[in-house]
Amino acid sequence: MTEVMEKITPELIARHGLTEEEYQRILSILGREPNRTELGMFSVMWSEHCSYKNSRPVLKLFPTQGEKLLVKAGEENAGIIDIGGGLAICFKIESHNHPSAIEPFQGAATGVGGILRDIFTMGARPILLMNSLRFGKLDSPQSRRLFSGVVAGIAHYGNCIGVPTIGGEVYFHESYEGNPLVNAMCLGIVRTDGIIKGKAAGTGNPVYYVGSTTGRDGLGGAAFASRELTEESHEDRPAVQVGDPFMEKLLLEACLELIQTDALVGMQDMGAAGLTCATCETSARGASGIEIDLTKVPLREKGMSPYEIMLSESQERMLVIAKKGRERTVEQIFEKWDLHAVQIGEVKEGKMTRILNSGRLVAEIPSKALADEAPVYIREEKEPAYLAEAWKLNLDDVPQPSDFNLTLKKLLDHPTIASKAWVWQQYDHMVRTDTIFYPGHDAALIRIKGTKKGIAVSTDCNSLYCYLDPFEGGKIAVAESARNVISSGAVPLGITNCLNFGNPMKPEIFWQFRRAVEGMSEACRALKTPVTGGNVSFYNENPSGAVFPTPTVGMAGLMEDIEKRVPSFFQHEEDIIFLIGETLNEIGASHYLMVEHGLQKGRPPRLDLARESALQKFILEAAHSKYLSSCHDLSEGGLAVALAESCLSPWQERGAVIDQLDFLIRSRNGELLRQDSLYFGETQSRVIVSVRPHHKEALIRLAQSHQVPAYQIGKSGGKEIVLGDRINLTVKEAGEIYRQALPRRMNV
């Protein structure tokens, strides 16, 4: 090496998040001591955020094969699934939790920017954004600040760049106090013959830096995301990137225009680990070498060192590998869009990432050592001690409410269940004019221009279930996301996931992680929804402890004909309402038990995947036969909340009278049902559907053919929500509670 060596001390190694054993491995790879720039490059690429060194053995449990998969999990920036007609969908979900905890607006905004680049770097045009958000209780000023900042950041970036944010989910629980979860999902459309890979190939081909300039914002962000938040984490504010959505819009259009030419070899987003990641990953994928000169990198700050340039995570930047001789094509396109397009290097023989600065060699590392050969750990696992006590729930000790009306009001007022209009009204969910189902439905739905096809998307995870039984909670997260997509009339194709957990060095946390992945994997296999990729986010801990385990699932489904879509809300007066599926005495881990009794105990409801599969096949056939006026999944709050939600469309209100519950007093095993289980229990594999009277008999026959229980329970219409002899609310009163829950708390 020709760079002046800085003494590498144990303290410097530790500050870079590397262990002594990992440093010894670096010495073995290089055959010498690294300099500070190389140490930083190893630090970010071997962080959990980039390398998955703690999670990779467990992630291998996921089913990642499927006949329609064109790009599989781990191969590229995002997974791609064929949807026919020469088109494919490209989608992924990722976390931006730690940055959002420190600087909620920019943390969330740049999370959106990053996931957008993951999609259009593959050659896909982004057509929708989704999110899954978790915050502490809203009686906390800190939680309100984080919540409002994150929502504003998501709205700012998505609205400015012109990609609709069409749905998602928001949960509130004290475990997320000070450590919010901000998971951003994007889906794009790409022609099957236009998929771009992130590889550097062809010796002598030029390497271009395109997009915005490089600054010190985001410095070391990947390493920052791979450690716990502490009281001192506010000092890491420089690790939070600053986004410019207008610059990203230009970058998106320029990159998509470049893809239409024959000048492109490969393209890679400069996301986590910035220029370090983009160079070594494209080199490793292309089995080639790469060499760049940092003096050619456009900078926005003076005096930046090679270390800072290589580790910066400034936004709106891409690395482009072009064909030799087509340089002018690249430069003209980016000039047209008023963007930097600077040749900073070229593809080389060999398999090294070489970094020069004014002709001086400042880093030389085998590309695969950085990108693919981080150490992999098998972490200790231990079932958490809290479970033994948490599973002790004797229903005889749980009194039934004296006023079921009041209980339903409490549930509708709880921020997790209440209307999220306060959130989605800040999003432009109409831009591009393709949104069919607006936020508020079980699944978001968007049409594909020029076709009859639609794409339905849902994000789901009940983290209380995962806290009390991560295996069952993981299964349910997959099943519910599929159920929501199917309830709209779409066929689930595959999932992306964002696995949010605490510190993997703690055996109890790693046990939660493995069990959740095992549960998700079982459900994916049963429902034929392969995993296309995603993100692991560890170290989600605040000074009070770890967040609830939150393996968020993003499910994408295909609707061949959007005219066969099924809304979530009652559509007509005098439609017949059916409850589909069996109800059991399952109130453990329920929202009802938490809100009414202050208990977070018991085991979550059991998920029978055979029954779930039968239910989903039934819903799909009923939807495709156009029997269904509406279909709504039963989840938090059970039958009572699902009924109220079906009455409370954001655009109209329509009541319902449920007066045929007598035959539901016993479960399928003959057990006498508690009334609170019937009204508020969260037994899985259930939906409520409404049908026009002339479709009633056909629906019953279809349910019988699928061996799915179907109970006629009442009719839609009127101005009241009546459920048995225990609940009677006006639609107006229920709607006011449901819609004002968030604004009332946020306007404190």
Sequence and secondary structure as in RCSB ss.txt:
>XXXX:A:sequence
MTEVMEKITPELIARHGLTEEEYQRILSILGREPNRTELGMFSVMWSEHCSYKNSRPVLKLFPTQGEKLLVKAGE
ENAGIIDIGGGLAICFKIESHNHPSAIEPFQGAATGVGGILRDIFTMGARPILLMNSLRFGKLDSPQSRRLFSGV
VAGIAHYGNCIGVPTIGGEVYFHESYEGNPLVNAMCLGIVRTDGIIKGKAAGTGNPVYYVGSTTGRDGLGGAAFA
SRELTEESHEDRPAVQVGDPFMEKLLLEACLELIQTDALVGMQDMGAAGLTCATCETSARGASGIEIDLTKVPLR
EKGMSPYEIMLSESQERMLVIAKKGRERTVEQIFEKWDLHAVQIGEVKEGKMTRILNSGRLVAEIPSKALADEAP
VYIREEKEPAYLAEAWKLNLDDVPQPSDFNLTLKKLLDHPTIASKAWVWQQYDHMVRTDTIFYPGHDAALIRIKG
TKKGIAVSTDCNSLYCYLDPFEGGKIAVAESARNVISSGAVPLGITNCLNFGNPMKPEIFWQFRRAVEGMSEACR
ALKTPVTGGNVSFYNENPSGAVFPTPTVGMAGLMEDIEKRVPSFFQHEEDIIFLIGETLNEIGASHYLMVEHGLQ
KGRPPRLDLARESALQKFILEAAHSKYLSSCHDLSEGGLAVALAESCLSPWQERGAVIDQLDFLIRSRNGELLRQ
DSLYFGETQSRVIVSVRPHHKEALIRLAQSHQVPAYQIGKSGGKEIVLGDRINLTVKEAGEIYRQALPRRMNV
>XXXX:A:secstr
  S      HHHHHHTT  HHHHHHHHHHHTS   HHHHHHHHHHTSHHHH TTTHHHHTTS    TTEEE TTT
SSSEEEEEETTEEEEEEEEE HHHHHHSHHHHHHHHHHHHHHHHHTTT EEEEEEEEEEE  TTSHHHHHHHHHH
HHHHHHHHHHHT  EEEEEEEE GGGTT  EEEEEEEEEEETT        STT EEEEEES B STTTTHHHHT
TS   TTGGGGGGGS    HHHHHHHHHHHHHHHTSS EEEEEE  TTHHHHHHHHHHHHTTSEEEEEGGGS BS
STT  HHHHHH   SSEEEEEE TT HHHHHHHHHHTT EEEEEEEEESSSEEEEEETTEEEEEEEHHHHHT   
         THHHHHT   GGGS   S HHHHHHHHHHSTTTS  HHHHTTS  STTS EEE TTSSSEEEE TT
SS EEEEEEE  HHHHHH HHHHHHHHHHHHHHHHHHTT EEEEEEEEEE S TTSHHHHHHHHHHHHHHHHHHH
HHT  EEEEEEE   EETTEE   EEEEEEEEEES GGG   SS  STT EEEEES   S  TT HHHHHHH   
 S      HHHHHHHHHHHHHHHHTT EEEEEE  TTHHHHHHHHHHB SS B  EEE   GGGSB TTS B  H
HHHHH   SS EEEEE GGGHHHHHHHHHHTT  EEEEEEE SSEEEETTTEEEEHHHHHHHHHHHHHHHHT 
